[in-house]
Amino acid sequence: MLEFALAFEKVLIRWPDNTPWTIAQIADFTNSSISTSVDAISTTLNREFDVQETITPAEGRQVLAALKDRLHRQFEARERRIQADRDQAMRAYDLTMERVRISQMAKDWRTSYKTLSYFVGRFDKNINHDLLVSLCGDCIRLGHKAGFNMQEIGQWFRKAVEAAILSGSQEILEDALDFVDAYGEIFASDMNGVGGKILTNALNVLEIPSIDCNLGLQWTNLNSSLRG
């Protein structure tokens, strides 16, 4: 039930106002079983639901509040684990950035890239989104300077974009479009065409989430400037 509650909390962020969803839709959006969704919603709203019955966003907030109250000890234990992982990540971050600073002073871009990319690959789930996006940009910049191929540095481009889409947040999606704007030209100008494919894929996967978050015009302008 904890996993359902965590997934449902993310779903609520992108639930349009005045738009009821069926229990079946909620199960799909939360990647949960029908039985789990029916049980969670029926027990928290105190009435039996059929899979095709709907609930409103307001009722959804009631469901989440009740689940958080019922599972508060599990939520608290999870938060303690998350905080411990974040603390470990930030200690590693401080050490990593000092090593990167030293190797950059020596213009050793390859070592700088490898040091930073190792950190991001290991701790990407334990740092906040803003820092993750910033570090992905640094990995692209350093990897490009060091002469790594598009496939190698493209993983950081994809990671930043995917993190934004999973968030479902308008503010974070705006940051993702800014990120693509800042680094897209590196991929668009790749003579082998690999970078262009990476850029095209990123723009394609951002299109629908951008429209859903009222960022369609920004996406269209960005798409036109990078792909013509």
C-alpha positions as YAML, in Angstrom:
chain: A
units: angstrom
residues:
- id: 1
  name: MET
  ca: [0.00, 0.00, 0.00]
- id: 2
  name: LEU
  ca: [2.93, 2.34, 0.64]
- id: 3
  name: GLU
  ca: [4.06, 2.02, -2.99]
- id: 4
  name: PHE
  ca: [0.54, 2.87, -4.17]
- id: 5
  name: ALA
  ca: [0.41, 5.93, -1.88]
- id: 6
  name: LEU
  ca: [3.77, 7.18, -3.16]
- id: 7
  name: ALA
  ca: [2.73, 6.71, -6.80]
- id: 8
  name: PHE
  ca: [-0.68, 8.28, -6.14]
- id: 9
  name: GLU
  ca: [0.97, 11.35, -4.62]
- id: 10
  name: LYS
  ca: [2.82, 11.92, -7.91]
- id: 11
  name: VAL
  ca: [-0.36, 11.34, -9.91]
- id: 12
  name: LEU
  ca: [-2.22, 14.01, -7.94]
- id: 13
  name: ILE
  ca: [0.26, 16.65, -9.11]
- id: 14
  name: ARG
  ca: [-0.86, 16.25, -12.73]
- id: 15
  name: TRP
  ca: [-4.55, 15.51, -12.12]
- id: 16
  name: PRO
  ca: [-6.55, 18.20, -14.01]
- id: 17
  name: ASP
  ca: [-9.09, 20.11, -11.93]
- id: 18
  name: ASN
  ca: [-12.74, 19.10, -12.41]
- id: 19
  name: THR
  ca: [-11.73, 15.95, -14.30]
- id: 20
  name: PRO
  ca: [-12.90, 12.72, -12.67]
- id: 21
  name: TRP
  ca: [-10.83, 9.57, -13.19]
- id: 22
  name: THR
  ca: [-12.00, 5.98, -13.01]
- id: 23
  name: ILE
  ca: [-10.42, 3.55, -10.59]
- id: 24
  name: ALA
  ca: [-9.09, 1.68, -13.63]
- id: 25
  name: GLN
  ca: [-7.36, 4.86, -14.85]
- id: 26
  name: ILE
  ca: [-5.83, 5.45, -11.43]
- id: 27
  name: ALA
  ca: [-4.51, 1.88, -11.37]
- id: 28
  name: ASP
  ca: [-2.95, 2.47, -14.78]
- id: 29
  name: PHE
  ca: [-1.45, 5.86, -13.87]
- id: 30
  name: THR
  ca: [0.05, 4.49, -10.63]
- id: 31
  name: ASN
  ca: [1.23, 1.22, -12.20]
- id: 32
  name: SER
  ca: [-0.78, -0.59, -9.54]
- id: 33
  name: SER
  ca: [-3.12, -3.56, -9.66]
- id: 34
  name: ILE
  ca: [-6.85, -2.96, -9.92]
- id: 35
  name: SER
  ca: [-7.39, -4.71, -6.58]
- id: 36
  name: THR
  ca: [-4.88, -2.45, -4.82]
- id: 37
  name: SER
  ca: [-6.48, 0.70, -6.22]
- id: 38
  name: VAL
  ca: [-10.01, -0.43, -5.38]
- id: 39
  name: ASP
  ca: [-8.95, -1.39, -1.86]
- id: 40
  name: ALA
  ca: [-7.08, 1.87, -1.19]
- id: 41
  name: ILE
  ca: [-9.88, 4.09, -2.47]
- id: 42
  name: SER
  ca: [-12.78, 2.10, -1.03]
- id: 43
  name: THR
  ca: [-11.31, 1.90, 2.47]
- id: 44
  name: THR
  ca: [-10.28, 5.56, 2.65]
- id: 45
  name: LEU
  ca: [-13.54, 6.94, 1.23]
- id: 46
  name: ASN
  ca: [-15.64, 4.40, 3.19]
- id: 47
  name: ARG
  ca: [-17.69, 2.99, 0.33]
- id: 48
  name: GLU
  ca: [-17.35, 0.27, -2.23]
- id: 49
  name: PHE
  ca: [-16.13, 1.23, -5.71]
- id: 50
  name: ASP
  ca: [-16.36, -0.51, -9.05]
- id: 51
  name: VAL
  ca: [-13.34, -0.23, -11.37]
- id: 52
  name: GLN
  ca: [-15.29, 2.00, -13.78]
- id: 53
  name: GLU
  ca: [-16.56, 4.36, -11.10]
- id: 54
  name: THR
  ca: [-14.90, 7.75, -10.90]
- id: 55
  name: ILE
  ca: [-13.52, 9.98, -8.17]
- id: 56
  name: THR
  ca: [-12.73, 13.68, -8.33]
- id: 57
  name: PRO
  ca: [-9.34, 15.33, -7.63]
- id: 58
  name: ALA
  ca: [-10.77, 16.54, -4.30]
- id: 59
  name: GLU
  ca: [-11.64, 12.96, -3.36]
- id: 60
  name: GLY
  ca: [-8.18, 11.94, -4.51]
- id: 61
  name: ARG
  ca: [-6.66, 14.36, -2.03]
- id: 62
  name: GLN
  ca: [-8.85, 12.83, 0.68]
- id: 63
  name: VAL
  ca: [-7.54, 9.38, -0.26]
- id: 64
  name: LEU
  ca: [-3.93, 10.50, -0.06]
- id: 65
  name: ALA
  ca: [-4.43, 12.28, 3.27]
- id: 66
  name: ALA
  ca: [-6.04, 9.17, 4.75]
- id: 67
  name: LEU
  ca: [-3.30, 6.90, 3.41]
- id: 68
  name: LYS
  ca: [-0.59, 9.16, 4.81]
- id: 69
  name: ASP
  ca: [-2.29, 9.15, 8.19]
- id: 70
  name: ARG
  ca: [-2.68, 5.37, 8.19]
- id: 71
  name: LEU
  ca: [0.86, 4.72, 6.94]
- id: 72
  name: HIS
  ca: [2.59, 7.57, 8.79]
- id: 73
  name: ARG
  ca: [5.18, 5.30, 10.43]
- id: 74
  name: GLN
  ca: [6.15, 3.80, 7.09]
- id: 75
  name: PHE
  ca: [6.31, 7.27, 5.52]
- id: 76
  name: GLU
  ca: [8.52, 8.51, 8.36]
- id: 77
  name: ALA
  ca: [10.86, 5.50, 8.09]
- id: 78
  name: ARG
  ca: [11.11, 6.04, 4.35]
- id: 79
  name: GLU
  ca: [11.90, 9.73, 4.84]
- id: 80
  name: ARG
  ca: [14.69, 8.85, 7.28]
- id: 81
  name: ARG
  ca: [16.21, 6.46, 4.73]
- id: 82
  name: ILE
  ca: [15.94, 9.07, 1.99]
- id: 83
  name: GLN
  ca: [17.56, 11.73, 4.17]
- id: 84
  name: ALA
  ca: [20.42, 9.39, 5.09]
- id: 85
  name: ASP
  ca: [20.99, 8.66, 1.38]
- id: 86
  name: ARG
  ca: [20.91, 12.40, 0.60]
- id: 87
  name: ASP
  ca: [23.42, 13.15, 3.34]
- id: 88
  name: GLN
  ca: [25.75, 10.49, 1.95]
- id: 89
  name: ALA
  ca: [25.31, 11.88, -1.56]
- id: 90
  name: MET
  ca: [26.12, 15.44, -0.49]
- id: 91
  name: ARG
  ca: [29.27, 14.33, 1.33]
- id: 92
  name: ALA
  ca: [30.33, 12.55, -1.85]
- id: 93
  name: TYR
  ca: [29.36, 15.63, -3.88]
- id: 94
  name: ASP
  ca: [31.70, 17.90, -1.93]
- id: 95
  name: LEU
  ca: [34.63, 15.50, -2.44]
- id: 96
  name: THR
  ca: [33.77, 15.02, -6.11]
- id: 97
  name: MET
  ca: [33.58, 18.72, -6.90]
- id: 98
  name: GLU
  ca: [36.95, 19.36, -5.28]
- id: 99
  name: ARG
  ca: [38.50, 16.64, -7.46]
- id: 100
  name: VAL
  ca: [36.77, 18.04, -10.54]
- id: 101
  name: ARG
  ca: [37.98, 21.55, -9.70]
- id: 102
  name: ILE
  ca: [41.60, 20.34, -9.48]
- id: 103
  name: SER
  ca: [41.45, 18.38, -12.74]
- id: 104
  name: GLN
  ca: [39.79, 21.30, -14.54]
- id: 105
  name: MET
  ca: [42.55, 23.65, -13.39]
- id: 106
  name: ALA
  ca: [44.97, 21.23, -15.05]
- id: 107
  name: LYS
  ca: [42.70, 21.21, -18.15]
- id: 108
  name: ASP
  ca: [42.39, 17.45, -17.74]
- id: 109
  name: TRP
  ca: [38.89, 17.29, -19.20]
- id: 110
  name: ARG
  ca: [38.86, 13.50, -19.46]
- id: 111
  name: THR
  ca: [39.51, 13.00, -15.75]
- id: 112
  name: SER
  ca: [37.06, 15.78, -14.90]
- id: 113
  name: TYR
  ca: [34.37, 14.10, -16.95]
- id: 114
  name: LYS
  ca: [35.00, 10.62, -15.59]
- id: 115
  name: THR
  ca: [35.03, 11.84, -11.98]
- id: 116
  name: LEU
  ca: [31.79, 13.78, -12.33]
- id: 117
  name: SER
  ca: [29.96, 11.19, -14.43]
- id: 118
  name: TYR
  ca: [30.77, 8.50, -11.88]
- id: 119
  name: PHE
  ca: [29.20, 10.60, -9.13]
- id: 120
  name: VAL
  ca: [26.06, 11.39, -11.14]
- id: 121
  name: GLY
  ca: [25.64, 7.77, -12.21]
- id: 122
  name: ARG
  ca: [25.88, 6.55, -8.64]
- id: 123
  name: PHE
  ca: [23.92, 9.22, -6.78]
- id: 124
  name: ASP
  ca: [21.38, 10.53, -9.32]
- id: 125
  name: LYS
  ca: [18.46, 9.18, -7.25]
- id: 126
  name: ASN
  ca: [19.69, 10.88, -4.07]
- id: 127
  name: ILE
  ca: [20.12, 14.48, -5.21]
- id: 128
  name: ASN
  ca: [17.45, 17.08, -5.97]
- id: 129
  name: HIS
  ca: [16.30, 17.70, -9.51]
- id: 130
  name: ASP
  ca: [17.93, 21.12, -9.92]
- id: 131
  name: LEU
  ca: [21.33, 19.77, -8.96]
- id: 132
  name: LEU
  ca: [20.87, 16.69, -11.15]
- id: 133
  name: VAL
  ca: [20.08, 18.81, -14.21]
- id: 134
  name: SER
  ca: [23.01, 21.13, -13.51]
- id: 135
  name: LEU
  ca: [25.41, 18.19, -13.17]
- id: 136
  name: CYS
  ca: [24.06, 16.53, -16.32]
- id: 137
  name: GLY
  ca: [24.86, 19.77, -18.14]
- id: 138
  name: ASP
  ca: [28.38, 19.77, -16.69]
- id: 139
  name: CYS
  ca: [28.85, 16.16, -17.81]
- id: 140
  name: ILE
  ca: [27.82, 17.13, -21.35]
- id: 141
  name: ARG
  ca: [30.15, 20.14, -21.36]
- id: 142
  name: LEU
  ca: [33.14, 18.24, -19.96]
- id: 143
  name: GLY
  ca: [32.51, 15.15, -22.06]
- id: 144
  name: HIS
  ca: [32.33, 17.28, -25.19]
- id: 145
  name: LYS
  ca: [35.59, 19.04, -24.31]
- id: 146
  name: ALA
  ca: [37.24, 15.68, -23.63]
- id: 147
  name: GLY
  ca: [36.21, 14.39, -27.04]
- id: 148
  name: PHE
  ca: [33.81, 11.66, -25.93]
- id: 149
  name: ASN
  ca: [31.33, 10.52, -28.59]
- id: 150
  name: MET
  ca: [27.71, 11.60, -28.84]
- id: 151
  name: GLN
  ca: [26.40, 8.29, -27.54]
- id: 152
  name: GLU
  ca: [28.45, 8.68, -24.37]
- id: 153
  name: ILE
  ca: [27.49, 12.25, -23.55]
- id: 154
  name: GLY
  ca: [23.94, 11.75, -24.84]
- id: 155
  name: GLN
  ca: [23.10, 9.66, -21.79]
- id: 156
  name: TRP
  ca: [23.26, 12.82, -19.64]
- id: 157
  name: PHE
  ca: [21.02, 14.68, -22.05]
- id: 158
  name: ARG
  ca: [18.45, 11.88, -21.84]
- id: 159
  name: LYS
  ca: [18.74, 11.59, -18.06]
- id: 160
  name: ALA
  ca: [17.93, 15.28, -17.49]
- id: 161
  name: VAL
  ca: [14.96, 15.16, -19.86]
- id: 162
  name: GLU
  ca: [13.58, 11.89, -18.44]
- id: 163
  name: ALA
  ca: [13.79, 13.20, -14.87]
- id: 164
  name: ALA
  ca: [11.71, 16.23, -15.89]
- id: 165
  name: ILE
  ca: [9.04, 14.14, -17.57]
- id: 166
  name: LEU
  ca: [8.72, 11.79, -14.60]
- id: 167
  name: SER
  ca: [8.24, 14.75, -12.28]
- id: 168
  name: GLY
  ca: [5.08, 15.93, -14.06]
- id: 169
  name: SER
  ca: [5.85, 19.44, -12.78]
- id: 170
  name: GLN
  ca: [5.36, 22.49, -15.03]
- id: 171
  name: GLU
  ca: [8.29, 24.30, -13.41]
- id: 172
  name: ILE
  ca: [10.62, 21.35, -13.90]
- id: 173
  name: LEU
  ca: [9.46, 20.88, -17.49]
- id: 174
  name: GLU
  ca: [10.26, 24.55, -18.13]
- id: 175
  name: ASP
  ca: [13.74, 23.86, -16.76]
- id: 176
  name: ALA
  ca: [14.01, 20.87, -19.11]
- id: 177
  name: LEU
  ca: [13.16, 23.02, -22.13]
- id: 178
  name: ASP
  ca: [15.79, 25.55, -21.01]
- id: 179
  name: PHE
  ca: [18.26, 22.67, -20.64]
- id: 180
  name: VAL
  ca: [17.56, 21.43, -24.17]
- id: 181
  name: ASP
  ca: [17.93, 25.01, -25.43]
- id: 182
  name: ALA
  ca: [21.29, 25.37, -23.65]
- id: 183
  name: TYR
  ca: [22.85, 22.09, -24.79]
- id: 184
  name: GLY
  ca: [20.85, 21.10, -27.86]
- id: 185
  name: GLU
  ca: [23.19, 22.78, -30.33]
- id: 186
  name: ILE
  ca: [26.02, 20.41, -29.29]
- id: 187
  name: PHE
  ca: [23.88, 17.50, -30.51]
- id: 188
  name: ALA
  ca: [22.30, 19.29, -33.47]
- id: 189
  name: SER
  ca: [25.74, 20.11, -34.91]
- id: 190
  name: ASP
  ca: [27.06, 16.52, -34.75]
- id: 191
  name: MET
  ca: [28.21, 15.71, -38.27]
- id: 192
  name: ASN
  ca: [27.63, 11.95, -37.83]
- id: 193
  name: GLY
  ca: [23.94, 12.42, -37.19]
- id: 194
  name: VAL
  ca: [23.93, 10.55, -33.85]
- id: 195
  name: GLY
  ca: [23.57, 13.75, -31.86]
- id: 196
  name: GLY
  ca: [20.69, 14.85, -34.07]
- id: 197
  name: LYS
  ca: [18.82, 11.63, -33.32]
- id: 198
  name: ILE
  ca: [19.36, 12.09, -29.58]
- id: 199
  name: LEU
  ca: [18.06, 15.67, -29.81]
- id: 200
  name: THR
  ca: [15.05, 14.65, -31.91]
- id: 201
  name: ASN
  ca: [14.11, 11.92, -29.45]
- id: 202
  name: ALA
  ca: [14.36, 14.35, -26.51]
- id: 203
  name: LEU
  ca: [12.14, 16.90, -28.25]
- id: 204
  name: ASN
  ca: [9.63, 14.22, -29.22]
- id: 205
  name: VAL
  ca: [9.24, 12.87, -25.68]
- id: 206
  name: LEU
  ca: [8.90, 16.42, -24.31]
- id: 207
  name: GLU
  ca: [6.15, 17.44, -26.74]
- id: 208
  name: ILE
  ca: [3.05, 15.95, -25.06]
- id: 209
  name: PRO
  ca: [4.13, 16.70, -21.45]
- id: 210
  name: SER
  ca: [4.87, 20.28, -22.54]
- id: 211
  name: ILE
  ca: [1.42, 20.67, -24.09]
- id: 212
  name: ASP
  ca: [-0.20, 19.15, -20.98]
- id: 213
  name: CYS
  ca: [1.60, 21.75, -18.83]
- id: 214
  name: ASN
  ca: [0.64, 24.69, -21.11]
- id: 215
  name: LEU
  ca: [4.17, 24.93, -22.48]
- id: 216
  name: GLY
  ca: [3.30, 24.04, -26.06]
- id: 217
  name: LEU
  ca: [4.39, 27.40, -27.48]
- id: 218
  name: GLN
  ca: [7.77, 27.20, -25.75]
- id: 219
  name: TRP
  ca: [8.23, 23.68, -27.10]
- id: 220
  name: THR
  ca: [7.27, 24.75, -30.63]
- id: 221
  name: ASN
  ca: [9.72, 27.67, -30.59]
- id: 222
  name: LEU
  ca: [12.50, 25.44, -29.27]
- id: 223
  name: ASN
  ca: [11.75, 22.72, -31.81]
- id: 224
  name: SER
  ca: [11.84, 25.28, -34.64]
- id: 225
  name: SER
  ca: [15.14, 26.82, -33.50]
- id: 226
  name: LEU
  ca: [16.93, 23.47, -33.12]
- id: 227
  name: ARG
  ca: [15.39, 21.43, -35.92]
- id: 228
  name: GLY
  ca: [14.22, 24.12, -38.31]
...
